[in-house]
């Protein structure tokens, strides 16, 4: 089935929940509000503001290229240092060449969204659909390397774990994969189980553009840069990513928000959430109710992933037992589950090894439940609607004090004063000079440490 027809059959308008139709110039459009959801890179972008999302991802790609070029420049400067070991010269040379080729390969993959035809992204800000800062272009890049290059053993463990909780009934019908990422688990399930149709949903176009090429039978060359390489040859490794076999039918991609799934009620027979429920900022008591709406009565939900909740609010950092209780509360009956430790990202080129304890369960939808009143947005209303008042919260007041203090402190930095000199004048800190020395030293240390860490891209 053509991927546009899949979207028309299953999805709905993310703005007004209206019925979709095929657009004359590609993509789909809403029959009710006429909103257009275009197609970039042979994938429909079903976001409230798809052009802004495209512009945001393009900005992240530009930042990646900029940082990659700066890294190459820094390595070239380091090559000029005196008294370098021969192996140090080899390592730096290898990194420089690999970083340059790395930039080229990523550019090839992201090419469908690079054109400037959409203009200034600022015009799309009104909808407030900006991406979370945690979703960088290269988020989960290591998963591509593992999934499609060296990770056969890990991939098999994941598939076997799911097979064990499913038992003999592996008929999946129409399968939706929320947060499909690099798509290897969805690919293996589609090939090995009985899925009539698999629809992959994610917000990261880079992951999908790569996966799309792989499942079509094309190879993709990517570089792995282990944080703890085993040896000199492992500091940068060129990997040939390739799917075991081509998928010719029934495997589709849709760029859309998994936290507010834009699908018709009861659109799917099976739902898969791989490595998803603990990484988003939405309370799973709301998440799980949204999942309920997507499934037909008697439909099956398969969860696979860790329970590493890192929310600032400890109230929603749930335990295993609470998570299973919340699934039942959301209209599901747990048929089978396991909570086992598995290897994770065991690169043959790295000294580091990591294990994750994974909750895998199969649950049946036994009844409908009331849906959350509002769509989920990780940003506050007053950040999205610029006419609303900004609340004067305790956190804002604390930040004001911190920024005022930092401003006063950095104004003392003039290239002449030492930390001891600054402490004598830092009366605004409200502590004796001997204590002010430690405070100023800690602030400046953190400032320079943060500069060394850089920013994720």
C-alpha positions in Angstrom: 0.0 0.0 0.0 1.3 3.5 -0.9 2.4 5.3 2.3 0.1 8.3 1.6 -2.9 5.9 1.6 -1.7 4.4 4.9 -1.7 7.9 6.5 -5.2 8.7 5.0 -6.6 5.4 6.3 -5.2 5.7 9.9 -4.3 9.3 10.7 -6.2 12.5 11.4 -5.4 16.3 11.4 -3.3 17.1 14.4 -4.9 20.6 14.6 -8.6 19.9 14.4 -8.8 16.0 14.3 -10.5 16.3 10.9 -10.3 13.8 8.1 -7.3 13.9 5.8 -7.2 13.9 2.0 -4.4 13.6 -0.5 -3.0 17.1 -1.4 -2.6 18.0 -5.0 1.0 19.1 -4.6 2.1 16.1 -2.4 1.5 15.2 1.2 -1.9 15.3 2.8 -4.4 18.0 3.8 -7.2 18.4 6.2 -10.7 18.4 4.7 -12.1 20.6 7.5 -9.4 23.2 8.3 -7.4 22.8 5.0 -4.1 22.5 6.9 -1.4 21.1 4.7 1.0 18.4 5.9 3.8 18.1 3.3 6.1 15.3 2.3 9.8 15.7 2.6 12.2 12.9 1.8 9.2 10.6 0.8 7.9 10.9 4.4 4.8 12.9 5.5 5.4 15.4 8.3 2.2 15.2 10.4 3.0 18.0 12.9 0.8 21.1 13.7 3.5 23.3 12.1 5.4 21.0 9.8 7.4 23.8 8.1 8.6 25.0 11.4 9.6 21.5 12.5 11.6 21.2 9.3 13.3 24.6 9.9 14.1 23.5 13.5 15.7 20.3 12.3 17.6 22.2 9.6 19.0 24.5 12.3 20.1 21.5 14.3 21.8 20.1 11.2 23.6 23.4 10.6 24.7 23.4 14.2 26.0 19.9 13.8 28.0 20.9 10.7 29.4 23.9 12.5 30.6 22.0 15.5 32.0 19.2 13.3 34.0 21.8 11.4 35.3 23.4 14.6 36.3 20.0 15.9 38.3 19.4 12.7 40.0 22.8 13.0 40.9 22.1 16.7 42.4 18.7 15.7 44.5 20.4 13.0 45.8 22.9 15.4 46.7 20.1 17.8 48.6 18.4 15.0 51.0 21.4 15.1 52.0 20.8 18.8 55.7 20.0 19.3 57.1 16.6 20.3 54.1 14.6 19.3 54.4 10.8 19.4 54.1 9.0 16.1 51.0 7.3 17.3 49.5 10.6 18.4 50.1 11.9 14.9 48.3 8.9 13.5 45.4 9.2 15.9 44.9 12.9 15.1 45.2 12.3 11.4 42.7 9.5 11.6 40.2 11.6 13.5 40.5 14.5 11.1 39.8 12.4 8.1 37.0 10.5 9.8 35.3 13.7 11.1 35.4 15.2 7.6 33.8 12.1 6.0 31.4 11.8 8.9 30.1 15.3 8.1 29.7 14.3 4.4 27.7 11.1 5.2 25.4 12.8 7.6 24.8 15.6 5.0 23.8 13.0 2.5 21.2 11.5 4.9 19.7 14.8 5.9 19.6 16.3 2.4 15.8 16.2 1.9 15.3 19.0 4.5 18.3 21.2 3.7 16.8 23.4 1.1 16.0 27.0 2.1 12.7 27.3 0.4 10.7 27.6 3.6 12.2 30.9 4.6 12.6 32.3 8.1 11.6 29.7 10.7 10.6 32.5 13.0 7.3 32.9 11.1 6.2 29.5 12.4 6.9 30.2 16.1 3.3 31.1 16.9 2.2 27.4 17.1 4.8 26.7 19.8 5.8 23.4 18.3 9.5 23.8 19.1 11.4 20.6 19.7 12.6 19.6 23.1 16.3 20.5 23.6 16.9 16.8 24.5 16.1 15.9 20.9 19.3 16.7 19.1 20.0 15.7 15.5 22.5 13.1 16.6 20.4 11.7 19.5 20.5 7.9 19.3 23.1 8.0 16.6 24.9 5.2 18.4 21.7 3.1 18.0 22.0 3.3 14.3 25.5 1.9 14.4 24.4 -0.9 16.8 21.2 -1.7 15.1 22.4 -1.9 11.6 26.1 -2.9 11.9 27.5 -4.8 14.8 24.5 -5.5 17.0 23.2 -8.8 15.8 23.4 -10.4 19.2 21.6 -7.5 21.0 19.0 -7.4 18.2 18.3 -11.1 18.7 18.0 -10.7 22.5 15.4 -7.9 22.1 13.4 -9.9 19.6 13.5 -13.1 21.6 12.4 -11.1 24.8 9.3 -9.9 23.0 8.6 -13.3 21.4 8.6 -14.8 24.9 6.0 -12.4 26.3 3.8 -12.8 23.2 3.7 -16.6 23.4 2.3 -18.4 20.4 -0.1 -15.7 19.2 2.1 -13.4 17.1 -0.6 -12.1 14.8 -0.2 -8.3 15.0 -2.4 -7.0 12.2 -2.0 -3.2 11.9 1.0 -2.3 14.0 2.0 1.2 15.2 5.5 1.8 16.6 5.6 5.0 18.7 9.2 6.3 19.0 10.6 3.9 16.4 14.0 5.6 16.3 16.5 3.8 14.1 13.7 1.2 13.4 15.6 -2.0 13.8 13.3 -3.5 16.4 10.3 -2.6 14.3 12.0 -4.1 11.2 12.7 -7.4 13.0 9.2 -7.7 14.3 7.7 -6.9 10.9 9.9 -9.6 9.3 9.5 -12.3 11.9 6.0 -11.9 13.3 2.6 -11.6 11.5 2.2 -7.8 10.9 -0.1 -6.8 8.0 1.2 -3.3 8.2 3.9 -1.5 10.3 3.7 2.2 10.7 6.9 3.8 12.3 6.3 7.1 14.1 9.0 9.4 15.4 10.0 13.1 15.4 13.7 12.7 14.3 14.0 12.8 10.5 17.7 11.8 10.5 16.9 8.4 12.0 14.1 7.8 9.5 16.0 8.9 6.4 18.8 6.5 7.3 16.4 3.6 8.2 14.4 4.3 5.0 17.4 3.7 2.8 18.5 0.6 4.8 15.2 -1.2 4.6 15.1 -0.5 0.8 18.3 -2.5 0.4 20.8 0.3 0.3 24.0 0.5 2.4 24.9 3.5 4.5 28.4 4.2 5.6 28.7 5.9 9.0 31.5 6.5 11.5 31.5 5.4 15.2 33.6 7.5 17.6 33.8 5.4 20.8 34.2 7.5 24.0 36.6 4.8 25.3 38.2 3.2 22.2 39.9 -0.1 22.6 43.0 0.9 20.6 44.3 3.4 18.0 42.3 1.9 15.2 39.1 2.1 17.2 39.2 5.9 17.7 37.2 6.3 14.5 35.6 3.3 12.8 33.9 3.3 9.5 30.8 1.1 9.6 28.8 -0.3 6.8 25.2 -0.3 7.9 23.0 -2.7 6.0 19.7 -4.5 6.5 19.7 -8.3 6.3 17.1 -8.2 3.6 14.9 -5.7 1.8 11.3 -5.0 2.9 9.2 -4.3 -0.2 5.8 -3.8 1.3 3.9 -2.9 4.4 6.7 -1.0 6.3 6.0 2.7 6.5 7.3 5.9 8.1 5.5 8.9 9.5 7.1 11.9 11.2 4.7 12.9 13.9 4.4 13.5 17.7 4.1 10.3 19.6 3.0 12.2 22.7 -0.1 13.4 21.0 -0.8 10.6 18.5 -2.7 12.1 15.5 -4.7 8.9 14.6 -8.3 7.9 14.4 -9.7 6.1 17.4 -9.1 2.3 17.3 -6.9 2.6 14.2 -4.5 -0.2 15.2 -4.6 -3.9 16.3 -1.2 -3.7 18.0 0.9 -0.9 19.5 4.6 -1.1 20.2 6.4 1.4 22.5 10.2 0.7 22.4 12.4 2.6 24.8 9.8 5.3 25.1 7.7 5.6 28.2 10.5 6.8 30.5 12.2 9.3 28.2 9.4 11.7 27.6 8.2 14.4 30.0 4.6 13.3 30.0 3.1 11.5 33.0 2.5 7.9 32.0 -0.9 8.1 33.6 -1.8 10.3 30.6 0.5 8.5 28.1 -1.1 5.2 28.7 -4.7 6.5 28.3 -3.7 8.0 24.9 -2.4 4.6 23.9 -5.7 3.0 24.8 -7.5 5.2 22.3 -5.3 4.0 19.4 -6.2 0.3 19.9 -9.3 -1.6 19.0 -11.0 -3.4 21.9 -9.0 -6.6 22.4 -6.0 -5.0 20.7 -2.5 -5.6 22.1 0.1 -3.2 23.5 3.7 -4.3 23.6 6.1 -2.3 25.7 9.9 -2.7 25.6 12.4 -0.6 27.4 13.8 0.6 30.7 12.1 2.4 33.6 14.8 5.1 34.1 12.5 8.0 34.9 14.6 11.2 35.3 11.8 13.7 35.7 12.4 16.7 38.0 9.1 15.8 39.7 9.7 12.6 41.7 5.9 12.1 41.9 5.9 10.7 38.3 9.1 8.7 38.6 7.3 5.4 38.9 8.4 2.0 40.0 7.8 -1.3 38.2 4.8 -2.1 40.3 3.3 1.4 39.8 3.8 1.2 36.1 1.9 -2.1 35.8 -0.8 -0.6 38.0 -1.1 2.4 35.7 -1.4 0.2 32.7 -4.4 -1.6 34.3 -5.9 1.8 35.3 -5.6 2.8 31.6 -7.8 -0.1 30.5 -5.2 -2.8 29.9 -4.9 -6.3 31.2 -1.3 -7.5 31.5 -1.0 -10.9 29.8 2.7 -11.5 30.4 5.7 -9.5 31.4 9.5 -9.9 32.1 11.9 -7.5 33.8 15.4 -8.7 32.8 18.8 -7.3 32.3 20.1 -7.2 28.7 23.3 -5.8 27.1 23.0 -2.3 25.6 25.3 -0.7 23.0 28.1 -3.2 23.4 30.3 -1.9 20.7 33.2 -4.2 19.7 35.4 -1.1 19.4 34.8 0.3 22.9 36.1 -0.5 26.3 32.8 0.4 27.9 30.0 -2.0 28.4 26.5 -1.2 29.6 23.5 -3.2 30.7 19.8 -2.1 31.0 17.0 -3.8 33.0 14.1 -3.9 30.5 10.4 -4.1 31.2 8.8 -6.0 28.4 5.0 -6.8 28.6 2.1 -7.7 26.4 -1.2 -6.1 27.5 -4.7 -6.4 26.1 -7.1 -3.5 25.8 -10.2 -4.6 27.8 -12.1 -1.3 28.0 -12.1 2.3 26.8 -11.0 5.0 29.2 -11.5 8.7 29.5 -8.9 10.7 27.5 -6.8 13.5 28.9 -8.6 16.9 28.6 -5.7 18.7 26.8 -3.1 17.8 24.3 0.3 17.3 25.9 2.9 20.1 25.4 6.2 20.0 27.3 6.2 23.8 27.2 4.0 26.0 29.4 1.0 27.8 27.9 2.5 31.2 28.5 5.6 30.2 26.5 3.4 29.2 23.5 0.9 32.0 23.8 2.9 35.3 24.0 -0.2 37.2 25.2 -0.4 35.3 28.5 1.2 36.6 31.7 4.5 35.1 32.7 4.0 33.8 36.3 6.4 35.1 38.9 7.2 31.7 40.4 9.7 31.0 43.2 12.1 29.5 40.6 12.0 32.8 38.6 12.7 34.8 41.7 15.6 32.5 42.5 17.0 32.8 39.0 16.8 36.6 39.1 18.9 36.6 42.3 21.4 34.2 40.8 21.7 36.1 37.5 22.1 39.4 39.4 24.8 37.9 41.5 26.6 36.4 38.5 26.4 39.7 36.6 28.0 41.6 39.5 30.7 38.9 39.8 31.6 38.8 36.1 31.8 42.6 36.1 34.7 42.3 38.4 36.6 40.3 35.8 38.8 42.9 34.0 41.9 41.0 33.2 43.8 42.7 36.1 42.1 41.5 39.3 42.9 38.1 40.8 40.3 36.0 42.6 41.7 37.3 45.9 41.2 40.9 44.6 37.7 40.2 43.5 36.8 38.7 46.9 37.7 41.9 48.6 35.2 43.9 46.5 32.4 41.2 46.3 30.4 42.7 49.2 27.2 41.8 47.3 27.9 38.1 48.2 27.2 39.0 51.9 30.1 36.9 53.2 33.6 37.6 54.5 36.4 37.9 51.8 37.9 34.5 52.8 34.5 32.8 52.1 34.0 34.9 48.9 37.2 33.4 47.5 35.7 29.9 47.5 32.4 31.1 46.0 34.1 33.0 43.2 36.6 30.1 42.6 33.7 27.6 42.3 31.7 29.9 39.9 34.6 30.4 37.6 35.5 26.8 37.7 32.0 25.8 36.7 32.0 28.4 33.9 35.2 27.0 32.4 34.2 23.4 32.9 30.9 24.0 31.1 32.9 25.5 28.2 35.0 22.4 28.0 32.0 20.1 27.9 30.5 21.9 24.9 26.9 21.4 23.8 25.2 18.3 22.3 24.2 18.6 18.6 
